[in-house]
Amino acid sequence: MSRATLTACKLLGALILVSDAQAQVTIDISRITCDQFLGYRTIHPDEIAMWLSGYYNGQRGNTTIDTETLNAQKRGLQEYCLRNLNVPIMQAIEKLFHK
């Protein structure tokens, strides 16, 4: 392999690594609406539900996850969101589970 080809391969590899690093996306969970949650428009609803569970359990100092409760709460959130598409999901959770 010639020196020019080797250099070109290294440059291409470096460009790929740089483009991957720039592809990171941050998501403000507080701005996700029920419509976005149900429509998979940000990230998978299971991942959002898991993050929210960790967020609220962390506030209470609870370090365990009851998966049956988590699934039941996710279903309840989905049902609520079907009727309230424009409500932010964090507001929906407050209404449903933190009365």
Secondary structure as UniProt FT lines:
FT   HELIX           3..22
FT   HELIX           29..31
FT   HELIX           34..38
FT   TURN            39..40
FT   HELIX           45..59
FT   TURN            60..61
FT   HELIX           67..83
FT   TURN            85..86
FT   HELIX           89..97
//
